[in-house]
Amino acid sequence: MRLMPRMRISASFHFALDAPSSRSHGARFATHGDAVYCCAFAPNGDALTGGGDDKAFLHFGAGAGAASRSVELGGHTDSVTTCGFSHTGTFAATGSYDGTVKLWDATTGSLARTLDGPGDVEWLKWHPKGDVVLCGSGDGTCWMWLATSGGCMRVFAGHEGPVLCGAFTCDGKQIVTGSADGSVRVWAPKKGVCKHAWLPRGHGAPPGDRGTLLMSNGAITALDVHPSDPELVAAAAEDGTAVVLHCKSKKIVNVLEHAVAKTVRRDDGEDEDPAYAVVCVAFSRDPDTWVATGSVDGFLKVWDFAKLPARPRPVSYTHLRAHETEADLVCRLLLE
């Protein structure tokens, strides 16, 4: 097991499922022997988890509040950092710092195939309409495979640092990625080329090009694609801000200043930057003009970006409680 250096992780050794009608835990699965790093749900309610014990588990019937059985998905040789189900729930995928993505039969838990090629697998996403899986790597590349055959369809190269987040747009016709190099890039899946890049401050931009700079300073830690508009993307950054971007116009719709960077003086006289990174971001489905940001400062903020200036104020916010753990704060944010 290797500690994840970039992603904020939850070091709870249990995967807990909250029943929709109750505030108490509907189910608790004591299957992992180390930190649980990722979880995902299939359309039928089955759950998938991965952790620092180099294992993944498929929990059948978890959506009902208690799994009928849990199947170990073994074979990874390093931390399982990411997981997800295909759009039909036919396949389950797990990605690991061992540099592989494994595809599983989601009905039985049997291994379908192993996909290799990238470095440390930071994240994976399924195509919203097809059996195509995409992953981002610590070596600065993204890989796209056809799940039914295991064939590599494209390798996307251009980032100058680990690709920490990414996704297909809701129509599946574009790919958006964010990197530790501070940039957000839009890709054409069929051609494998970068269509546009928003760059961090200080990177430089063509004279008069006001749509290129991302207006952030630090790694892009998370992003989300709009559930109905394929041109809208929200990206979170280490500098305490998030941005709403429009792919077609190549413009910055809004800059969301979740936390203002401040330098504090320690008792020993040294300057220290407090934790303020935004580590999760998500669009709401209804209303679809809301976006939420979560930070290691312990706050969740909800913004309405539809009729607001470039630096809007949050419409509401609430305080998040972190897991009682020695590891860093993790926020997995789902707005329905």
N, C-alpha and C positions, 0 to 999 in steps of 0.2 A: 504493500500500500504506500502511495506517495501523496503527501498533502498537496492540495490543489493551490498553486501559487496565485492565480489570477481570480478565479471564481470565488465568491463568498459562499461559504458552505455551512450547512447545519450539522452539528455533531451529535444530534440525537441518534441513538442506536435503534430506535423504533420508528416504523412508519405508521403514522396515525391518520385515520380517516374520520372526518367529522360527518356525522349524519346530517342531511339537509335540514331536518326539523328539530335538531337539538344542538345545544351549545357544548354538550359533553362529547367525548370521543365515541363514535359509533363503532370503531374497530381499531385494534392495535395489533400489529404483526411484528412479533419479536423474532424476525428471521435473520437480519443482518448482524454481523459481529463487529461492525465498525460504523463510522459515520454514514448516514444516508445522504447521498449527494443529489439524487434526481428521482422524480416520479412522474408518471404519466397515466392517463386513463384512456381505455378503448371506448368506442361508441357503445358497446354493450355493458360497460361498467367495470370490466376487468382492469386491474391495476398492474403497473410495471414499476419496479424500483431498482436502483443501482447504488453501490456504495464503495467505501474505502476498503472493504474486505475483498475487493476484486471480484465481487459476485453481483449478479442480478437475480431478481425473483419475479415471477409472474403469479399474481394473486387472483385466482378465479372467483368471480362473484363479489368482488370488493365493493362495487357500487351499491349493493344491497345493505351495506353496513357491517358485514362480516364475511370474510373470504371462506368459500367452501374448502379450498385447498390452495397451498402455495407450492410452486415448482421452482427449484433452483436452476438458474441458467448459468452454468459454469463455463470455464474455458478462457476467460480473460486473465491476464497476468499482471494487471495493474488496476488502479482505481477505475471503477465504472462511473464516468462523469456525466453521462447524458443518455436519455432513452426516449422512445416515442413509438406510437402505433401509426400504421398507415391509415389512410382516410376511410377505408372499409373495415379496418380492424383485422385484416387477414394476416399481416405481418407485424411483428414487434422488432424493434431495433435497439441495440445497446452500443454505446461508444465508450472507448476507454483510452487512458493514457498509455496503453500498450501499442497504440497506433492502429487499432483495428475497429471496424464496425461489424457487429454480428447480427445477422437476421434470423429470426425465429418464427416458427409456425405458432401463431398466437392462440390457436385452439388446443395445441398439445404441449407446447414448450420445447419442441424438438428443434435442433439447429438446422436451418435451411442452408446457410452459407456464411463464409467469413470474407469480408471485404477489407483489403489492406492497401497501403500506399502512403497515406498521410503520416505526419508525426503525431504528437499528442492530440487526441480528439477532444476538442473543447465543447462542441455542441453538435446536434444533428436535428434536422427537420425533414418531414415528409412533404411531398408535393400535395397540394390540397385536392387534386383530382386524379392522381395517378400513382402507380407503384414506383415512384422515383424518390430516392433518399439523398439528402445533401448533408455534408458535414464540414465544419471548419476546424482548422488545424493550428497547432502551435508553431508550425514552420511557415506560416503566412499564406497558405494555400487553402482552397476549398475544393472538395471532391463531390462529384455527382454520379450516382450509379443507378442502373435499372435493376430493381429488386428481383424481378422474376428470373433474370439470367445472371446477375452479378456483374454484368459488364460495366466498365467505367465509361460514362458518357462524356464527361468533361472534367478538366482540372482548371480552376480559376486562379490565376497568379497576378499579383499586383500590389497587395498590401506589403508594408515594410515591417510588420510585426505580427504576432499571433492574432488570428482571427477569432475574436472572443464571442461573437454573436452573429446571427444571420437568419434569414427566412426567405421563403417564396412569398411574393405578394399574393393577395387573395384570389387573383385570377390565374396564378401559376405562370404568368408570362414574364416575370422579372424576378431576379434574386437581389436582395439587399444584404450587405455585410458590414459589420463594424469591427474595428481592429484596435489593438494596443498602440498602433501608430497614430491614433486620434482621428482617423478618416472613416467616412461612410461611403461605400461604393455601391453602384447599381450595375447589375450585369444582365446581359442577354443570354439566357440559358442555352439556346440553340447554337449560337455562334461562339459563345464563350468569351466575349469581349466585354470590357468595362464601358458602359454607356456614359457614366458621369461619376465624379467623385467630389464629395464635400471634404475639404481639408481643414486641419486644425489651424488655429491662429499661429502666425509666425512661419507657416510653411511657404507662404507666397502664393500669389494668384495673378492672372493676367490683368493688366491695367483696366479699370472700369468694370471688371467682372465682380458684381456684388453677390452673386449666387453661389460662388465657389467656397468661400470660407465657411467653416462649420460653426465658428464663434464658440468653440470650446477649447480647452487646453488640458489634455490628458487622454487616457485610454477611453474608448467607447466600450462600456461595460455590458450594455443590454440594448436590445431594440425590439420593437413590435411593429407589425404591419396592420393597417386598418382592416377591419372585418368586411367592409363592403366597397371601399374606394381603393383600387389597386395602386393609386399614385401617392398615397399618404403613408409616411413612415415616422415613427417616434424613436429617438435614440437617446440613451442616457450616457453621461460622461463622468469621469473621475473628479472633474473640477466642481461638482455640485450643481451642474445644469443639465437640462434635457432640451432637445429641439424637436419640433415637428417639421418635417421636410416634405416637399412635393416633387416627386420624381420627374414628371413630365416637364414642368416649368423650370426645374432645377433651382427652386427658390427655398429659402428658409421661411416657413409660415409663422412660427413662433419660437422664441427662446424662453424656456421655463426655468427661472432661477430658483431652484429648490432650496439651495443653501448657499450663502455667501462665504467665499473662502476667506478665512481669517487666520492670521498668524498670532499665536499666543506665546508668552514667555514662561518657560519652565522655572522651577525653583533653582536650578543650577545656572540660570541665566541664558540657556540656549533657546533659540526659537524652534517652535514645533507647529506643524500644520495639523489641526484637529481633523478627525474623520468626518467628512461631509460628502463623500462620493455618492452619486445616485447609482444604485445597483440593480434596479428593476424599473420597468416602464410597461404600461399596457393601455390600449384603447378600450373604451366601453362599447358594448354593442347597442345599448339603449340607455341614455341618448348617445348617439355615435359621434358627438362633438366633444366628448369628455375624454381626457387622458389622465392617467394616474402615474405618479412617480414615488418611488420608495428609496430611502437613503439610509446609510449607516448612522445617520444622526438620530434614528429612531422614529422618524415621521413619515407618514403617508400623506401625500397631497393630491387632490383631485382638481383638475383644471378644465375650464371650458375655453377651447381655442377658436371657436367659430367666429365670434364678433369682438375679439379682444386685440389690443395692440401687440406689438412685437414682443413685449415683456409683460404678459398678463399676471394678474394676481390669482392665487388659487381660489376656487369657489368654496372649497371646504377642505378640512384636513382632520386627520385623527392620528393618535399616537400608536405606534406598533410596539409590541413587546417581543423582544428577542427570546430565542430558546436559552435556557440556562445551560450555557456551555462555555468552554474555554476557547472555542473557535470563533471566527468572525460571524457577524450577523448575516443571515440569509433572508431574502424576501423573495418568495415566489408569488407573483401577483396575477390573479385571474379575475377579470371583471366580466360578468355575464349580464 
